[in-house]
Amino acid sequence: MPRLTAEFWVQAYLNRLRLADIPAFVVARGDATAGAVIVKLNTLDGQAQAFQRSYDAEGRRVWVTLASGDEAQVDASLARQRGFDPDIWIIEVEDRAGRHLLDQPGLSE
């Protein structure tokens, strides 16, 4: 099965969030075709969580927590990741209820 480009996935994700009235924006634009994507969830209370794609024990793609806690610490972690890999995308989702939709069909696989 052909893989979606990173840019296509990001645009589809932003559209899905927009339909759910969840504000989100691109913080860092990565490689259009193969860049990894990190999603930062900002709950607007000084706390944040960052998610990245990984694989579970059965080889399925899943979202795992990269960093969690004080927003400044999460931002520092993302800056370090960007320093290691300038091709990554960083998407910031702002939602007081903690919604990110990454567990929904089409986004979780």
C-alpha positions in Angstrom: 0.0 0.0 0.0 1.5 3.4 -0.9 2.2 5.7 2.0 0.8 9.2 2.3 3.2 12.1 2.1 3.7 13.9 5.3 2.3 17.1 3.9 -0.9 15.4 2.7 -1.4 13.7 6.2 -0.8 17.1 8.0 -3.4 18.9 5.8 -5.9 16.1 6.3 -5.3 16.2 10.1 -5.7 19.9 10.2 -9.0 19.6 8.2 -10.3 17.0 10.6 -9.5 19.2 13.6 -11.1 22.2 11.9 -14.3 20.2 11.4 -14.3 19.4 15.1 -13.7 23.1 16.0 -10.3 22.3 17.5 -7.7 25.1 16.8 -4.4 23.8 15.4 -1.6 25.2 13.4 1.8 24.2 11.9 4.6 25.3 14.2 7.4 23.8 12.1 7.1 22.7 8.5 9.1 19.5 7.7 10.0 17.6 4.6 6.9 17.5 2.4 7.2 13.8 1.5 8.9 11.9 4.3 9.1 14.2 7.3 8.1 12.7 10.6 5.1 14.4 12.4 5.0 15.4 16.1 1.7 16.7 17.5 1.8 19.0 20.5 -1.4 19.2 22.6 -1.6 22.4 24.5 -4.4 22.4 27.1 -4.0 26.1 27.7 -3.4 25.7 31.4 0.5 25.7 31.3 0.5 21.9 30.5 1.2 20.2 27.2 1.9 16.8 25.7 3.7 15.8 22.6 3.0 12.7 20.5 5.0 11.0 17.9 4.4 8.0 15.6 6.0 4.7 16.6 5.3 1.0 16.3 3.8 -1.4 18.9 4.9 -4.9 19.6 2.8 -6.3 16.7 4.3 -3.8 14.2 1.3 -1.5 14.0 1.8 2.2 13.8 0.7 4.0 17.0 1.0 7.4 18.6 3.1 7.5 21.8 3.9 10.2 24.2 7.3 11.9 23.5 7.0 14.5 26.3 4.4 15.5 28.9 4.1 18.2 31.6 5.0 21.8 31.8 4.5 23.5 28.4 8.0 25.1 28.6 9.6 21.7 29.1 7.6 20.1 26.3 8.6 23.0 24.0 12.3 22.5 25.0 12.0 18.8 24.1 10.5 19.7 20.7 13.3 22.2 20.1 15.8 19.4 20.8 14.0 17.0 18.4 14.0 19.7 15.7 17.7 20.1 16.3 18.3 16.4 15.6 15.9 16.3 12.7 15.1 19.6 10.9 12.7 17.6 8.6 10.1 17.0 11.2 6.7 18.6 11.3 5.3 20.0 14.5 1.6 20.6 14.8 0.2 22.4 17.8 -3.3 21.6 18.9 -5.0 23.9 21.4 -7.9 22.3 23.3 -8.8 22.8 27.0 -10.6 19.4 27.0 -7.4 17.6 25.8 -8.9 16.5 22.4 -6.3 15.7 19.7 -8.3 13.1 17.6 -5.2 10.9 17.1 -7.1 7.9 18.3 -9.7 8.2 15.5 -9.8 6.0 12.4 -7.6 7.2 9.7 -5.3 9.1 12.1 -4.4 6.2 14.5 -3.2 3.8 11.8 
